[in-house]
C-alpha cells in the first residue's frame, strides 16, 4: 500500500472541505478522483501531499505522515506556476536542485514526445506550459503522482496523445491519482474511480472493470452517482 486515509476531515470557514474520507491506494493503479467543482478534490490531493493538515483522521504515506513522506509524492497543482522567464533547461536545474529523484533523461524524452519547445514559458502557449509542468512532474521517480486537472488548457486533439505518453513512461510500481473534468478522455486509462459529492464525502469507489461489466463508462457512472448534485 502506498497511502491511506482513515476518517479524514478538513473544513474551511467557507464550509467547503472533505468529510470522513477513508480509502487506500495501491501500486499499479491509475485512479480518477472525480467530483463537481468545490467537492474537495484539490483539498484531498493537498492533504496527501502534506500541503494541508487534516482536522481529524489519519493519513499514511509510505508508512509516514504526509509531511514526513512527501519525498515519495510528486504533485502537479491546478494553480502551480513557475517564473515566466524559465525555459526547460531552467526547469531542469530547478527540479534537480530540489528533488533527488528527478530524472533528466526522462524529462527531455518526455519533452520530445510531447513536442514541448525549448523556449521560455512566457513565449509558450497555455497548452505548452501545461505540458511542461506535466513533464517536470512525471520526470520524478516517485511512488505517488498527484495530478490536479493535468489536461487543463490542453486542446482536445492533444489530450489522448498526452495520456498515452504518460502511460508509456509510467512506472507501474507507483500509483497515479488524477482529478479531471475531462472524464471521457481519461476513462480508457483509469483502473478505478473515486467519486466525491458536494458534501465532501465519498459517494462511490469502484474499479472501471466493474463499471464496464455493467455496460457503463466512468462518465455514465459519474452521472449516476453525482448527476443529481449539479448546481
ABEGO torsion letter per residue (X at the ends): XABBBBGBBBBBAAGBEBBGBBBBBBBGBBBBBBEBBGAGAAAAAAAAAGABBBABEBBBBGGBBAAAAAAABBBBBAABBBBAABBAAAAAAAAAAABAABBAAAAAAAAAAAGBBBBBAAABBAAAAAAAAAAAAAABBBABBBBBGAABGBBAAAAAAAAAAAAAABBAABBBBBBBABAAAAAAABABBBBBBAAGBBABBBBAAAAAAAGBBAAAAAAAAAAAABX
